[in-house]
Amino acid sequence: MGTVLAALAGTVALAGCEVSGTAHRVPVDVDAGQYKTVKTDAGVSSPRWMAGAELAAYVPFPSEIDDTMIRTTNGTAPAATLKNLGAHIDGAEKVPENAEFQFGFAAGGNNSDPTVEGSPNTRSLGFGVFRYTDAGAARAAVRPTAEANRAELIATRDRFDLEKVDVLVDDAGVGFPAGSMTVSSEASGRDTGMSTRVLVPHGRDVLMVHSYGRSAADTASTLKRSVDLMIERLAGSADVSEKSAMRNASFVTLTVPFLGDGDRMFFDGTAVGPASYAHIYHDKKRGSRLLSQAGVDLIGQRETVVFRASSPAKASELRTGFETWRREVDAGSRKAASPRDLPTATCVEDVDSATDKSYGCTVVVGRYYATASSRKSLLDAQQKISAQYLILKERG
């Protein structure tokens, strides 16, 4: 079973009684298994990744432009390297001018049903804000990045023998800031409409909007409204930097450290405010409202996620709010056993199919609400939340 950790001195409960012939008094044991509870900054993100996560607070939700964008896509994440940049703009990592890229954030959404696995999507909308060393570097990167993106899309089309649609690069034209470029083509396969990406120089930033599956007229309107909203939101972001983003890095050490070096997604390894973290939710309005009502000011994430509410009562309300939301949207969710000797933690099992199961556990410790999830087993989720409980009891 993994390492069994005794509950902390001063908070140890006792079970049994001192009666001849029966079990004697023993301390309650909280089983953290292989998960560590010592303070460590292992897995805390780099300053650039953390800065991208902080910048997320100034990036609009795609659903603010198109309310049918009801699913958050996996590409929603900070960017801190040329490889990250290339994941959002195919070919960008090959452009010499992008050596001046520092950090950014991308948010994506589509119109597939988030409650139905494999639900098809016919439209999507993605935003990106990519910050460079200075305004000159940002301007210089736009055209070669657009050209590289076109070349990469054509190469992909030919490599997979896809329909031979034209891929065009052009000035974005009237209504967009000077120097803006578009990369556009017809949607591929059975999809209809346009696939158009606009790159916009804006101070130190290159803004990106990618619209897929809309008519030419709807695409033009969507791009214009998106860029206008992004410019408006970014007005307060000038001070976001690697230094500013690291001021809350120590909060990440209140979460359970990663076991391995696997891929990181969303806000793994960061500490961010609620305006950034709300990007992960499919229903962003509801997620934002729950965080606001609980007075959450910081969220840290590694193996577990820790939310700091304004008070213990508010932390409990936050837990209730999320548990209610989960029951409403997940018909396959059912109550599971609490971790050993930790009855204040609650766990659930989600059953999508006979072979696809996931597990989640939550606990409230003071003003902290914490969650843990696992696709391995219920025991794995229980041990994660047990480790989290021990960390918060000692250092929260």
Beta strands, then each sheet from edge to edge (+ up, - down):
strand 1: 5-6
strand 2: 14-15
strand 3: 26-27
strand 4: 29-30
strand 5: 71-72
strand 6: 77-79
strand 7: 101-110
strand 8: 124-132
strand 9: 168-171
strand 10: 181-186
strand 11: 194-202
strand 12: 205-214
strand 13: 271-272
strand 14: 298-301
strand 15: 304-308
strand 16: 333-336
strand 17: 346-351
strand 18: 357-365
strand 19: 368-374
sheet 1: 1+ 4-
sheet 2: 2+ 3-
sheet 3: 5+ 7- 6+
sheet 4: 5+ 7- 8+ 12- 11+ 10- 9+
sheet 5: 13+ 14- 15+ 19- 18+ 17- 16+
end
